[in-house]
Amino acid sequence: MRLTPTEWKVLELLLRNPGRLVTRQTLLTEIWGSEHVTDTGYLRLYLAQLRKKLESDPSRPRHLLTESGMGYRFEA
């Protein structure tokens, strides 16, 4: 399976923090820089792409979880 460089960055940040919430601000700052801290559309897009590639049922993710209004979490 192929992941884009940005998909790898998103996934890496989540995998380095298994079971812990990674805030939207942290993801946006680490990947796109502090000037993009309000661009949450980026995250929705990339998480949707990752779910399509990695989850058996992307509409009911088991591993790449959304914490509504806060961020994302990786569960093994």
PDB file of N, CA, C and O in Angstrom:
ATOM      1  N   MET A   1       0.844  -1.165   0.000  1.00  0.00           N
ATOM      2  CA  MET A   1       0.000   0.000   0.000  1.00  0.00           C
ATOM      3  C   MET A   1       0.896   1.237   0.000  1.00  0.00           C
ATOM      4  O   MET A   1       1.951   1.268   0.633  1.00  0.00           O
ATOM      5  N   ARG A   2       0.453   2.226  -0.711  1.00  0.00           N
ATOM      6  CA  ARG A   2       1.231   3.460  -0.807  1.00  0.00           C
ATOM      7  C   ARG A   2       0.576   4.558   0.007  1.00  0.00           C
ATOM      8  O   ARG A   2      -0.637   4.761  -0.045  1.00  0.00           O
ATOM      9  N   LEU A   3       1.407   5.262   0.762  1.00  0.00           N
ATOM     10  CA  LEU A   3       0.957   6.432   1.508  1.00  0.00           C
ATOM     11  C   LEU A   3       1.740   7.634   1.010  1.00  0.00           C
ATOM     12  O   LEU A   3       2.916   7.523   0.665  1.00  0.00           O
ATOM     13  N   THR A   4       1.082   8.773   0.977  1.00  0.00           N
ATOM     14  CA  THR A   4       1.774  10.004   0.604  1.00  0.00           C
ATOM     15  C   THR A   4       2.670  10.423   1.773  1.00  0.00           C
ATOM     16  O   THR A   4       2.476   9.951   2.893  1.00  0.00           O
ATOM     17  N   PRO A   5       3.642  11.297   1.529  1.00  0.00           N
ATOM     18  CA  PRO A   5       4.486  11.773   2.630  1.00  0.00           C
ATOM     19  C   PRO A   5       3.677  12.401   3.768  1.00  0.00           C
ATOM     20  O   PRO A   5       4.012  12.225   4.939  1.00  0.00           O
ATOM     21  N   THR A   6       2.634  13.119   3.431  1.00  0.00           N
ATOM     22  CA  THR A   6       1.809  13.742   4.468  1.00  0.00           C
ATOM     23  C   THR A   6       1.015  12.699   5.236  1.00  0.00           C
ATOM     24  O   THR A   6       0.882  12.801   6.456  1.00  0.00           O
ATOM     25  N   GLU A   7       0.485  11.699   4.543  1.00  0.00           N
ATOM     26  CA  GLU A   7      -0.218  10.612   5.230  1.00  0.00           C
ATOM     27  C   GLU A   7       0.720   9.912   6.215  1.00  0.00           C
ATOM     28  O   GLU A   7       0.316   9.578   7.329  1.00  0.00           O
ATOM     29  N   TRP A   8       1.976   9.689   5.805  1.00  0.00           N
ATOM     30  CA  TRP A   8       2.955   9.076   6.704  1.00  0.00           C
ATOM     31  C   TRP A   8       3.164   9.933   7.944  1.00  0.00           C
ATOM     32  O   TRP A   8       3.227   9.409   9.056  1.00  0.00           O
ATOM     33  N   LYS A   9       3.271  11.241   7.762  1.00  0.00           N
ATOM     34  CA  LYS A   9       3.492  12.142   8.903  1.00  0.00           C
ATOM     35  C   LYS A   9       2.328  12.078   9.888  1.00  0.00           C
ATOM     36  O   LYS A   9       2.537  12.004  11.099  1.00  0.00           O
ATOM     37  N   VAL A  10       1.113  12.107   9.371  1.00  0.00           N
ATOM     38  CA  VAL A  10      -0.074  12.028  10.229  1.00  0.00           C
ATOM     39  C   VAL A  10      -0.076  10.705  10.982  1.00  0.00           C
ATOM     40  O   VAL A  10      -0.255  10.673  12.200  1.00  0.00           O
ATOM     41  N   LEU A  11       0.124   9.622  10.255  1.00  0.00           N
ATOM     42  CA  LEU A  11       0.112   8.298  10.861  1.00  0.00           C
ATOM     43  C   LEU A  11       1.231   8.144  11.892  1.00  0.00           C
ATOM     44  O   LEU A  11       1.021   7.569  12.960  1.00  0.00           O
ATOM     45  N   GLU A  12       2.400   8.649  11.574  1.00  0.00           N
ATOM     46  CA  GLU A  12       3.534   8.551  12.500  1.00  0.00           C
ATOM     47  C   GLU A  12       3.239   9.262  13.824  1.00  0.00           C
ATOM     48  O   GLU A  12       3.520   8.727  14.896  1.00  0.00           O
ATOM     49  N   LEU A  13       2.678  10.453  13.745  1.00  0.00           N
ATOM     50  CA  LEU A  13       2.345  11.185  14.970  1.00  0.00           C
ATOM     51  C   LEU A  13       1.344  10.425  15.825  1.00  0.00           C
ATOM     52  O   LEU A  13       1.472  10.381  17.048  1.00  0.00           O
ATOM     53  N   LEU A  14       0.362   9.836  15.190  1.00  0.00           N
ATOM     54  CA  LEU A  14      -0.632   9.069  15.940  1.00  0.00           C
ATOM     55  C   LEU A  14      -0.020   7.792  16.517  1.00  0.00           C
ATOM     56  O   LEU A  14      -0.308   7.431  17.658  1.00  0.00           O
ATOM     57  N   LEU A  15       0.815   7.112  15.743  1.00  0.00           N
ATOM     58  CA  LEU A  15       1.427   5.870  16.207  1.00  0.00           C
ATOM     59  C   LEU A  15       2.429   6.101  17.337  1.00  0.00           C
ATOM     60  O   LEU A  15       2.619   5.226  18.182  1.00  0.00           O
ATOM     61  N   ARG A  16       3.064   7.260  17.360  1.00  0.00           N
ATOM     62  CA  ARG A  16       3.994   7.579  18.444  1.00  0.00           C
ATOM     63  C   ARG A  16       3.276   7.865  19.758  1.00  0.00           C
ATOM     64  O   ARG A  16       3.909   7.962  20.809  1.00  0.00           O
ATOM     65  N   ASN A  17       1.961   7.998  19.695  1.00  0.00           N
ATOM     66  CA  ASN A  17       1.157   8.302  20.881  1.00  0.00           C
ATOM     67  C   ASN A  17      -0.011   7.323  20.988  1.00  0.00           C
ATOM     68  O   ASN A  17      -1.165   7.750  21.033  1.00  0.00           O
ATOM     69  N   PRO A  18       0.267   6.020  21.030  1.00  0.00           N
ATOM     70  CA  PRO A  18      -0.832   5.041  21.014  1.00  0.00           C
ATOM     71  C   PRO A  18      -1.773   5.199  22.198  1.00  0.00           C
ATOM     72  O   PRO A  18      -1.348   5.298  23.350  1.00  0.00           O
ATOM     73  N   GLY A  19      -3.069   5.219  21.880  1.00  0.00           N
ATOM     74  CA  GLY A  19      -4.090   5.321  22.915  1.00  0.00           C
ATOM     75  C   GLY A  19      -4.266   6.707  23.499  1.00  0.00           C
ATOM     76  O   GLY A  19      -5.170   6.926  24.305  1.00  0.00           O
ATOM     77  N   ARG A  20      -3.423   7.646  23.111  1.00  0.00           N
ATOM     78  CA  ARG A  20      -3.510   9.011  23.655  1.00  0.00           C
ATOM     79  C   ARG A  20      -4.072   9.967  22.615  1.00  0.00           C
ATOM     80  O   ARG A  20      -3.838   9.818  21.415  1.00  0.00           O
ATOM     81  N   LEU A  21      -4.805  10.936  23.093  1.00  0.00           N
ATOM     82  CA  LEU A  21      -5.347  11.971  22.227  1.00  0.00           C
ATOM     83  C   LEU A  21      -4.210  12.821  21.673  1.00  0.00           C
ATOM     84  O   LEU A  21      -3.346  13.276  22.422  1.00  0.00           O
ATOM     85  N   VAL A  22      -4.215  13.031  20.366  1.00  0.00           N
ATOM     86  CA  VAL A  22      -3.310  13.986  19.725  1.00  0.00           C
ATOM     87  C   VAL A  22      -4.206  15.104  19.225  1.00  0.00           C
ATOM     88  O   VAL A  22      -5.050  14.886  18.356  1.00  0.00           O
ATOM     89  N   THR A  23      -4.030  16.290  19.766  1.00  0.00           N
ATOM     90  CA  THR A  23      -4.936  17.385  19.438  1.00  0.00           C
ATOM     91  C   THR A  23      -4.785  17.824  17.983  1.00  0.00           C
ATOM     92  O   THR A  23      -3.750  17.628  17.347  1.00  0.00           O
ATOM     93  N   ARG A  24      -5.857  18.421  17.492  1.00  0.00           N
ATOM     94  CA  ARG A  24      -5.816  18.961  16.129  1.00  0.00           C
ATOM     95  C   ARG A  24      -4.691  19.967  15.998  1.00  0.00           C
ATOM     96  O   ARG A  24      -3.974  19.978  14.997  1.00  0.00           O
ATOM     97  N   GLN A  25      -4.529  20.828  17.022  1.00  0.00           N
ATOM     98  CA  GLN A  25      -3.491  21.851  16.980  1.00  0.00           C
ATOM     99  C   GLN A  25      -2.104  21.231  16.889  1.00  0.00           C
ATOM    100  O   GLN A  25      -1.245  21.728  16.160  1.00  0.00           O
ATOM    101  N   THR A  26      -1.883  20.150  17.627  1.00  0.00           N
ATOM    102  CA  THR A  26      -0.581  19.480  17.579  1.00  0.00           C
ATOM    103  C   THR A  26      -0.317  18.914  16.192  1.00  0.00           C
ATOM    104  O   THR A  26       0.759  19.116  15.627  1.00  0.00           O
ATOM    105  N   LEU A  27      -1.291  18.210  15.649  1.00  0.00           N
ATOM    106  CA  LEU A  27      -1.126  17.633  14.312  1.00  0.00           C
ATOM    107  C   LEU A  27      -0.882  18.717  13.266  1.00  0.00           C
ATOM    108  O   LEU A  27       0.040  18.604  12.459  1.00  0.00           O
ATOM    109  N   LEU A  28      -1.689  19.748  13.275  1.00  0.00           N
ATOM    110  CA  LEU A  28      -1.551  20.813  12.288  1.00  0.00           C
ATOM    111  C   LEU A  28      -0.208  21.520  12.411  1.00  0.00           C
ATOM    112  O   LEU A  28       0.442  21.793  11.401  1.00  0.00           O
ATOM    113  N   THR A  29       0.214  21.817  13.632  1.00  0.00           N
ATOM    114  CA  THR A  29       1.482  22.511  13.845  1.00  0.00           C
ATOM    115  C   THR A  29       2.664  21.646  13.441  1.00  0.00           C
ATOM    116  O   THR A  29       3.581  22.119  12.771  1.00  0.00           O
ATOM    117  N   GLU A  30       2.648  20.384  13.843  1.00  0.00           N
ATOM    118  CA  GLU A  30       3.768  19.482  13.540  1.00  0.00           C
ATOM    119  C   GLU A  30       3.891  19.194  12.043  1.00  0.00           C
ATOM    120  O   GLU A  30       5.003  19.056  11.534  1.00  0.00           O
ATOM    121  N   ILE A  31       2.785  19.104  11.346  1.00  0.00           N
ATOM    122  CA  ILE A  31       2.818  18.691   9.945  1.00  0.00           C
ATOM    123  C   ILE A  31       2.850  19.878   8.981  1.00  0.00           C
ATOM    124  O   ILE A  31       3.632  19.878   8.031  1.00  0.00           O
ATOM    125  N   TRP A  32       2.012  20.884   9.216  1.00  0.00           N
ATOM    126  CA  TRP A  32       1.907  22.002   8.275  1.00  0.00           C
ATOM    127  C   TRP A  32       2.465  23.307   8.808  1.00  0.00           C
ATOM    128  O   TRP A  32       2.620  24.258   8.041  1.00  0.00           O
ATOM    129  N   GLY A  33       2.771  23.387  10.090  1.00  0.00           N
ATOM    130  CA  GLY A  33       3.317  24.612  10.670  1.00  0.00           C
ATOM    131  C   GLY A  33       2.266  25.412  11.418  1.00  0.00           C
ATOM    132  O   GLY A  33       1.067  25.247  11.196  1.00  0.00           O
ATOM    133  N   SER A  34       2.725  26.272  12.297  1.00  0.00           N
ATOM    134  CA  SER A  34       1.824  27.016  13.187  1.00  0.00           C
ATOM    135  C   SER A  34       0.871  27.951  12.442  1.00  0.00           C
ATOM    136  O   SER A  34      -0.172  28.320  12.980  1.00  0.00           O
ATOM    137  N   GLU A  35       1.210  28.330  11.235  1.00  0.00           N
ATOM    138  CA  GLU A  35       0.322  29.217  10.469  1.00  0.00           C
ATOM    139  C   GLU A  35      -0.929  28.498   9.975  1.00  0.00           C
ATOM    140  O   GLU A  35      -1.847  29.142   9.466  1.00  0.00           O
ATOM    141  N   HIS A  36      -0.979  27.177  10.117  1.00  0.00           N
ATOM    142  CA  HIS A  36      -2.135  26.393   9.652  1.00  0.00           C
ATOM    143  C   HIS A  36      -2.942  25.791  10.803  1.00  0.00           C
ATOM    144  O   HIS A  36      -3.704  24.847  10.595  1.00  0.00           O
ATOM    145  N   VAL A  37      -2.781  26.323  11.996  1.00  0.00           N
ATOM    146  CA  VAL A  37      -3.399  25.719  13.175  1.00  0.00           C
ATOM    147  C   VAL A  37      -4.933  25.713  13.129  1.00  0.00           C
ATOM    148  O   VAL A  37      -5.560  24.953  13.867  1.00  0.00           O
ATOM    149  N   THR A  38      -5.533  26.528  12.294  1.00  0.00           N
ATOM    150  CA  THR A  38      -6.997  26.548  12.188  1.00  0.00           C
ATOM    151  C   THR A  38      -7.523  25.804  10.952  1.00  0.00           C
ATOM    152  O   THR A  38      -8.733  25.751  10.731  1.00  0.00           O
ATOM    153  N   ASP A  39      -6.634  25.241  10.163  1.00  0.00           N
ATOM    154  CA  ASP A  39      -7.026  24.572   8.921  1.00  0.00           C
ATOM    155  C   ASP A  39      -7.397  23.108   9.169  1.00  0.00           C
ATOM    156  O   ASP A  39      -6.719  22.199   8.690  1.00  0.00           O
ATOM    157  N   THR A  40      -8.463  22.893   9.910  1.00  0.00           N
ATOM    158  CA  THR A  40      -8.849  21.533  10.299  1.00  0.00           C
ATOM    159  C   THR A  40      -9.334  20.689   9.122  1.00  0.00           C
ATOM    160  O   THR A  40      -9.389  19.463   9.229  1.00  0.00           O
ATOM    161  N   GLY A  41      -9.679  21.311   8.024  1.00  0.00           N
ATOM    162  CA  GLY A  41     -10.085  20.573   6.828  1.00  0.00           C
ATOM    163  C   GLY A  41      -8.976  19.655   6.331  1.00  0.00           C
ATOM    164  O   GLY A  41      -9.249  18.573   5.811  1.00  0.00           O
ATOM    165  N   TYR A  42      -7.727  20.083   6.488  1.00  0.00           N
ATOM    166  CA  TYR A  42      -6.589  19.238   6.122  1.00  0.00           C
ATOM    167  C   TYR A  42      -6.667  17.908   6.854  1.00  0.00           C
ATOM    168  O   TYR A  42      -6.521  16.844   6.253  1.00  0.00           O
ATOM    169  N   LEU A  43      -6.896  17.981   8.145  1.00  0.00           N
ATOM    170  CA  LEU A  43      -6.926  16.762   8.959  1.00  0.00           C
ATOM    171  C   LEU A  43      -8.063  15.844   8.557  1.00  0.00           C
ATOM    172  O   LEU A  43      -7.868  14.636   8.423  1.00  0.00           O
ATOM    173  N   ARG A  44      -9.239  16.399   8.365  1.00  0.00           N
ATOM    174  CA  ARG A  44     -10.378  15.564   7.953  1.00  0.00           C
ATOM    175  C   ARG A  44     -10.075  14.838   6.648  1.00  0.00           C
ATOM    176  O   ARG A  44     -10.372  13.652   6.504  1.00  0.00           O
ATOM    177  N   LEU A  45      -9.489  15.549   5.710  1.00  0.00           N
ATOM    178  CA  LEU A  45      -9.152  14.965   4.418  1.00  0.00           C
ATOM    179  C   LEU A  45      -8.139  13.825   4.571  1.00  0.00           C
ATOM    180  O   LEU A  45      -8.350  12.730   4.049  1.00  0.00           O
ATOM    181  N   TYR A  46      -7.058  14.083   5.276  1.00  0.00           N
ATOM    182  CA  TYR A  46      -6.010  13.071   5.392  1.00  0.00           C
ATOM    183  C   TYR A  46      -6.436  11.889   6.251  1.00  0.00           C
ATOM    184  O   TYR A  46      -6.058  10.756   5.952  1.00  0.00           O
ATOM    185  N   LEU A  47      -7.202  12.114   7.297  1.00  0.00           N
ATOM    186  CA  LEU A  47      -7.694  10.996   8.100  1.00  0.00           C
ATOM    187  C   LEU A  47      -8.669  10.148   7.294  1.00  0.00           C
ATOM    188  O   LEU A  47      -8.659   8.923   7.409  1.00  0.00           O
ATOM    189  N   ALA A  48      -9.498  10.774   6.490  1.00  0.00           N
ATOM    190  CA  ALA A  48     -10.417  10.011   5.634  1.00  0.00           C
ATOM    191  C   ALA A  48      -9.634   9.149   4.646  1.00  0.00           C
ATOM    192  O   ALA A  48      -9.984   7.991   4.422  1.00  0.00           O
ATOM    193  N   GLN A  49      -8.584   9.705   4.060  1.00  0.00           N
ATOM    194  CA  GLN A  49      -7.750   8.945   3.121  1.00  0.00           C
ATOM    195  C   GLN A  49      -7.073   7.777   3.825  1.00  0.00           C
ATOM    196  O   GLN A  49      -7.039   6.664   3.301  1.00  0.00           O
ATOM    197  N   LEU A  50      -6.529   8.035   5.026  1.00  0.00           N
ATOM    198  CA  LEU A  50      -5.873   6.966   5.778  1.00  0.00           C
ATOM    199  C   LEU A  50      -6.860   5.869   6.159  1.00  0.00           C
ATOM    200  O   LEU A  50      -6.537   4.684   6.081  1.00  0.00           O
ATOM    201  N   ARG A  51      -8.033   6.254   6.560  1.00  0.00           N
ATOM    202  CA  ARG A  51      -9.042   5.244   6.919  1.00  0.00           C
ATOM    203  C   ARG A  51      -9.397   4.369   5.723  1.00  0.00           C
ATOM    204  O   ARG A  51      -9.554   3.157   5.866  1.00  0.00           O
ATOM    205  N   LYS A  52      -9.526   4.970   4.551  1.00  0.00           N
ATOM    206  CA  LYS A  52      -9.838   4.192   3.348  1.00  0.00           C
ATOM    207  C   LYS A  52      -8.742   3.180   3.053  1.00  0.00           C
ATOM    208  O   LYS A  52      -9.017   2.080   2.572  1.00  0.00           O
ATOM    209  N   LYS A  53      -7.508   3.550   3.338  1.00  0.00           N
ATOM    210  CA  LYS A  53      -6.380   2.676   3.041  1.00  0.00           C
ATOM    211  C   LYS A  53      -6.120   1.647   4.142  1.00  0.00           C
ATOM    212  O   LYS A  53      -5.650   0.547   3.851  1.00  0.00           O
ATOM    213  N   LEU A  54      -6.417   1.982   5.394  1.00  0.00           N
ATOM    214  CA  LEU A  54      -5.983   1.144   6.510  1.00  0.00           C
ATOM    215  C   LEU A  54      -7.086   0.430   7.284  1.00  0.00           C
ATOM    216  O   LEU A  54      -6.846  -0.626   7.869  1.00  0.00           O
ATOM    217  N   GLU A  55      -8.272   0.983   7.292  1.00  0.00           N
ATOM    218  CA  GLU A  55      -9.364   0.399   8.073  1.00  0.00           C
ATOM    219  C   GLU A  55     -10.137  -0.616   7.219  1.00  0.00           C
ATOM    220  O   GLU A  55     -10.318  -0.401   6.021  1.00  0.00           O
ATOM    221  N   SER A  56     -10.587  -1.707   7.823  1.00  0.00           N
ATOM    222  CA  SER A  56     -11.391  -2.672   7.076  1.00  0.00           C
ATOM    223  C   SER A  56     -12.763  -2.087   6.729  1.00  0.00           C
ATOM    224  O   SER A  56     -13.322  -2.404   5.679  1.00  0.00           O
ATOM    225  N   ASP A  57     -13.308  -1.235   7.604  1.00  0.00           N
ATOM    226  CA  ASP A  57     -14.563  -0.532   7.338  1.00  0.00           C
ATOM    227  C   ASP A  57     -14.343   0.941   7.689  1.00  0.00           C
ATOM    228  O   ASP A  57     -14.540   1.347   8.835  1.00  0.00           O
ATOM    229  N   PRO A  58     -13.930   1.748   6.686  1.00  0.00           N
ATOM    230  CA  PRO A  58     -13.604   3.152   6.952  1.00  0.00           C
ATOM    231  C   PRO A  58     -14.732   3.957   7.599  1.00  0.00           C
ATOM    232  O   PRO A  58     -14.465   4.942   8.287  1.00  0.00           O
ATOM    233  N   SER A  59     -15.982   3.553   7.390  1.00  0.00           N
ATOM    234  CA  SER A  59     -17.095   4.293   7.988  1.00  0.00           C
ATOM    235  C   SER A  59     -17.258   3.987   9.479  1.00  0.00           C
ATOM    236  O   SER A  59     -17.958   4.703  10.194  1.00  0.00           O
ATOM    237  N   ARG A  60     -16.604   2.918   9.938  1.00  0.00           N
ATOM    238  CA  ARG A  60     -16.612   2.544  11.356  1.00  0.00           C
ATOM    239  C   ARG A  60     -15.182   2.223  11.790  1.00  0.00           C
ATOM    240  O   ARG A  60     -14.842   1.066  12.033  1.00  0.00           O
ATOM    241  N   PRO A  61     -14.356   3.257  11.884  1.00  0.00           N
ATOM    242  CA  PRO A  61     -12.941   3.018  12.181  1.00  0.00           C
ATOM    243  C   PRO A  61     -12.728   2.395  13.559  1.00  0.00           C
ATOM    244  O   PRO A  61     -13.406   2.736  14.528  1.00  0.00           O
ATOM    245  N   ARG A  62     -11.772   1.480  13.618  1.00  0.00           N
ATOM    246  CA  ARG A  62     -11.401   0.839  14.883  1.00  0.00           C
ATOM    247  C   ARG A  62     -10.051   1.332  15.378  1.00  0.00           C
ATOM    248  O   ARG A  62      -9.746   1.226  16.566  1.00  0.00           O
ATOM    249  N   HIS A  63      -9.235   1.874  14.468  1.00  0.00           N
ATOM    250  CA  HIS A  63      -7.868   2.239  14.822  1.00  0.00           C
ATOM    251  C   HIS A  63      -7.609   3.748  14.777  1.00  0.00           C
ATOM    252  O   HIS A  63      -6.930   4.284  15.652  1.00  0.00           O
ATOM    253  N   LEU A  64      -8.131   4.415  13.794  1.00  0.00           N
ATOM    254  CA  LEU A  64      -7.934   5.855  13.637  1.00  0.00           C
ATOM    255  C   LEU A  64      -9.214   6.552  14.080  1.00  0.00           C
ATOM    256  O   LEU A  64     -10.143   6.743  13.295  1.00  0.00           O
ATOM    257  N   LEU A  65      -9.238   6.922  15.338  1.00  0.00           N
ATOM    258  CA  LEU A  65     -10.469   7.416  15.954  1.00  0.00           C
ATOM    259  C   LEU A  65     -10.479   8.935  16.074  1.00  0.00           C
ATOM    260  O   LEU A  65      -9.451   9.562  16.327  1.00  0.00           O
ATOM    261  N   THR A  66     -11.651   9.503  15.888  1.00  0.00           N
ATOM    262  CA  THR A  66     -11.861  10.937  16.046  1.00  0.00           C
ATOM    263  C   THR A  66     -12.379  11.215  17.442  1.00  0.00           C
ATOM    264  O   THR A  66     -13.322  10.570  17.902  1.00  0.00           O
ATOM    265  N   GLU A  67     -11.771  12.167  18.111  1.00  0.00           N
ATOM    266  CA  GLU A  67     -12.288  12.688  19.372  1.00  0.00           C
ATOM    267  C   GLU A  67     -12.910  14.031  19.006  1.00  0.00           C
ATOM    268  O   GLU A  67     -12.217  15.039  18.870  1.00  0.00           O
ATOM    269  N   SER A  68     -14.211  14.024  18.852  1.00  0.00           N
ATOM    270  CA  SER A  68     -14.939  15.167  18.314  1.00  0.00           C
ATOM    271  C   SER A  68     -14.555  16.486  18.985  1.00  0.00           C
ATOM    272  O   SER A  68     -14.601  16.627  20.207  1.00  0.00           O
ATOM    273  N   GLY A  69     -14.177  17.440  18.143  1.00  0.00           N
ATOM    274  CA  GLY A  69     -13.832  18.772  18.618  1.00  0.00           C
ATOM    275  C   GLY A  69     -12.465  18.878  19.279  1.00  0.00           C
ATOM    276  O   GLY A  69     -12.065  19.963  19.703  1.00  0.00           O
ATOM    277  N   MET A  70     -11.745  17.764  19.372  1.00  0.00           N
ATOM    278  CA  MET A  70     -10.467  17.788  20.083  1.00  0.00           C
ATOM    279  C   MET A  70      -9.289  17.330  19.231  1.00  0.00           C
ATOM    280  O   MET A  70      -8.281  18.029  19.131  1.00  0.00           O
ATOM    281  N   GLY A  71      -9.419  16.146  18.614  1.00  0.00           N
ATOM    282  CA  GLY A  71      -8.297  15.613  17.856  1.00  0.00           C
ATOM    283  C   GLY A  71      -8.535  14.178  17.470  1.00  0.00           C
ATOM    284  O   GLY A  71      -9.661  13.762  17.197  1.00  0.00           O
ATOM    285  N   TYR A  72      -7.440  13.420  17.451  1.00  0.00           N
ATOM    286  CA  TYR A  72      -7.493  12.040  16.966  1.00  0.00           C
ATOM    287  C   TYR A  72      -6.683  11.140  17.890  1.00  0.00           C
ATOM    288  O   TYR A  72      -5.811  11.585  18.636  1.00  0.00           O
ATOM    289  N   ARG A  73      -7.012   9.853  17.804  1.00  0.00           N
ATOM    290  CA  ARG A  73      -6.366   8.848  18.662  1.00  0.00           C
ATOM    291  C   ARG A  73      -6.144   7.584  17.845  1.00  0.00           C
ATOM    292  O   ARG A  73      -6.989   7.205  17.034  1.00  0.00           O
ATOM    293  N   PHE A  74      -4.990   6.923  18.063  1.00  0.00           N
ATOM    294  CA  PHE A  74      -4.736   5.631  17.456  1.00  0.00           C
ATOM    295  C   PHE A  74      -4.948   4.558  18.494  1.00  0.00           C
ATOM    296  O   PHE A  74      -4.375   4.617  19.582  1.00  0.00           O
ATOM    297  N   GLU A  75      -5.773   3.573  18.166  1.00  0.00           N
ATOM    298  CA  GLU A  75      -5.988   2.405  19.031  1.00  0.00           C
ATOM    299  C   GLU A  75      -5.553   1.153  18.265  1.00  0.00           C
ATOM    300  O   GLU A  75      -5.964   0.940  17.124  1.00  0.00           O
ATOM    301  N   ALA A  76      -4.737   0.347  18.890  1.00  0.00           N
ATOM    302  CA  ALA A  76      -4.231  -0.885  18.244  1.00  0.00           C
ATOM    303  C   ALA A  76      -5.318  -1.932  18.138  1.00  0.00           C
ATOM    304  O   ALA A  76      -5.075  -3.024  17.625  1.00  0.00           O
TER     305      ALA A  76
END
